[in-house]
Amino acid sequence: MDKNLISIDNHVFIKPEYLNHPYVSGNKLRKLKYNLIAAKKREKKVLLTFGGAFSNHIAAVAYAGKEQGFQTIGIIRGDELKNVKPLNATLSFSKTCGMSFKFVSRAHYRNRMSQDFIAQLEEEFGEFFLIPEGGTNALAVKGCEEILEDTDLNYDYVCCSVGTGGTISGLINSSSTNQKIIGFPALKGDFLREEITKFVSKSNWELIDDYHFGGYAKINDDLIQFINRFKDNHKVPLDPIYTGKMMYGIYDLISRGFFKKGSKILAIHTGGLQGIAGMNVKLKQQNKPLIV
Ligand SMILES: *Cc1c(COP(=O)(O)O)cnc(C)c1O
């Protein structure tokens, strides 16, 4: 076994991308790598992107921008947040990194990729390098092709959580055709298969739609209990939005005999741990047990 993997039992192994950075999701930094190289090449000074108030992507852009000398602007969904003080953990981290925010209504936010909206933003902020919500584009996929190393190609299954599809696309591209890549969407995403097909040409992959728990950032007591038990048993923290749902799905599928007998499963732990604080605030308001 690769010394960098965490062995959970004799057939499930975790690739700990969450250890790449104490706060920022491992896969988000990989998605930014070639985008920032392109931004520099085009001599852009400002990065502009979109996200929700708890977004791992927003935190990653703020952090990477600071590291590499870009100004950063976050267009945040929800204009009601404008007057909410103090900022939540994600936004206050991003602000500390130097990001400035523009809060827009949900209706406005829906048009974020329209030419009109982008033109308005250019008028307001001047020139910028645009990174889409969630960070997925061809350059992001290229960055995620660097997640799997040669020693990872011996695993029968590679599992990952799916949001916009960039990460799994990179994994598929660098996988061996003997491997099966299994994606666990963290949201109800009928668009995802089509999106992934834009970036990949192999067909050794599958999405399992049964573990989104009702949609993006939706959770239940069962999931929280699973996350807390998993950390207790294996000393591996999981986040409630992405990796917790994936790992819950993997264990449920194992119990149903989904995986070939004797096969080895590699689960990519993409990070997302910065989102735990925000979820705990919500759980506390509902008098529910917290993520420990
Ligand atoms: C964003 C994110 C994902 C999903 O990645 P996509 O490339 O959008 O599919 C998975 N896990 C974590 C922790 C993330 O932050």
The ligand as an SDF file (V2000), in Angstrom:
LIG
                    3D

 15 15  0  0  0  0  0  0  0  0999 V2000
  -16.2490   20.9950   -4.3550 C   0  0  0  0  0  0  0  0  0  0  0  0
  -16.0410   19.7440   -3.6290 C   0  0  0  0  0  0  0  0  0  0  0  0
  -16.3440   18.5020   -4.2050 C   0  0  0  0  0  0  0  0  0  0  0  0
  -16.9410   18.3730   -5.5660 C   0  0  0  0  0  0  0  0  0  0  0  0
  -16.0390   18.6820   -6.5710 O   0  0  0  0  0  0  0  0  0  0  0  0
  -16.5590   18.9550   -8.0590 P   0  0  0  0  0  0  0  0  0  0  0  0
  -15.3190   19.0910   -8.8380 O   0  0  0  0  0  0  0  0  0  0  0  0
  -17.3470   20.2400   -7.9970 O   0  0  0  0  0  0  0  0  0  0  0  0
  -17.4190   17.8300   -8.4570 O   0  0  0  0  0  0  0  0  0  0  0  0
  -16.1090   17.3640   -3.4640 C   0  0  0  0  0  0  0  0  0  0  0  0
  -15.6090   17.4430   -2.2190 N   0  0  0  0  0  0  0  0  0  0  0  0
  -15.3090   18.6130   -1.6330 C   0  0  0  0  0  0  0  0  0  0  0  0
  -14.7900   18.6110   -0.2580 C   0  0  0  0  0  0  0  0  0  0  0  0
  -15.5140   19.7950   -2.3120 C   0  0  0  0  0  0  0  0  0  0  0  0
  -15.2240   20.9660   -1.7130 O   0  0  0  0  0  0  0  0  0  0  0  0
  1  2  1  0
  2  3  1  0
  2 14  2  0
  3  4  1  0
  3 10  2  0
  4  5  1  0
  5  6  1  0
  6  7  2  0
  6  8  1  0
  6  9  1  0
 10 11  1  0
 11 12  2  0
 12 13  1  0
 12 14  1  0
 14 15  1  0
M  END
$$$$
